[in-house]
Structure formats: structure tokens, C-alpha cells
């Protein structure tokens, strides 16, 4: 069972967020540098955990479909929790004190809300994966992976570009540490 493409979709979303400097709907104004540091620091654990958990999932061999389903569900639940944690921290980052900062903040909060929600849907769908045979599980798990990729690719990342935040992100150690930074 391979979910490397799920990781690449998440990495793309993370890259878009870093380029934008990320966001929040909070009305408290913070400097661009403080904002991007807070957001990149929120994203870093999600990125690390997706990479680590994807690698572990890819290297897991299940004895049967029931075991494979439990492993996949554990992966999806953990990623959904990681996305929820990142979202919470992004929402707490404030609003960058830049032109259009409130709109950029709202857009990135929306994007990470959609990420979390896509993972929640995947967790729910994983509960109905068949375990009567390895072949039927594999087919259904692959379809679920495709469904997750489609949901993630539909996340609206338009409106995130801002030169002030991009400049601040380029100089921020937390943003530089991200693989997409």
C-alpha cells in the first residue's frame, strides 16, 4: 500500500502556504516576520509527521486486510489530528500587518480547514473499507487514496501570493526548514 502521492499533494499545499506566508482570520495585527514565523512553525510538525508516517505506512506489511485497514485508519487519524493542530496554530498566528493581510490570512485558514476536513472525510470513509479479501481491500484503499488526492487538489489556494510575506518567509529560519521553503 503506497500513499506517496498523498504526501506529495500535502507537500504542494504546504509549499503554497509557505510562499504565501500563511494566514489567520484573527483581527490582531502582527508584523510580517512574526506572522510567517508563527505559521511556518505551525506547519513544520505537520510536514514532518506526514513524511514520517507516510514512510512508515509505505514500509508496513500487513498480515491480512483487517490489519492493513487498522494501519491505514491509524495513519489517516494521525494526519487529520496533525492538520487540526496546524490549523489551530495558524488561526492563532494573528493577521499580518500588510496590505491585504486579512484576506491572505482568511484564505490560508480556509485552505488548512479544507485539508483537515478532507482528512476527516477520509477517516470516515476508511471505516467502511472491506476486509473480506486482500484484493478488495487494496482496490478500495486505492480508491480512497484517489478520493483524498482529488479533495486535496480542489483546495483553493488562490489569493495567497503576497511579496511582503514571501520576503519575510525567505528570511525566516522556521520557513527555510520546511522542505518546500
Buried (B, 14 or more C-beta within 10 A) or exposed (E): BEBEBBBBBBBBBBBBBBBBBBBBBBEEBBBBBBBBBBBBBBBBEBBBBBBEBBEEBEEBEBEEBEBBBEBBBBBBBBBBBBBBBBBEBBBEBBBBBBEBBBBBBBBBBBBBBBBBBBBBBBBEBBEEBBBEEEEEBBEBBEEBBEBBBEBBEEBEBEBBBBEBBBBBBBEBEBBEBBEBB
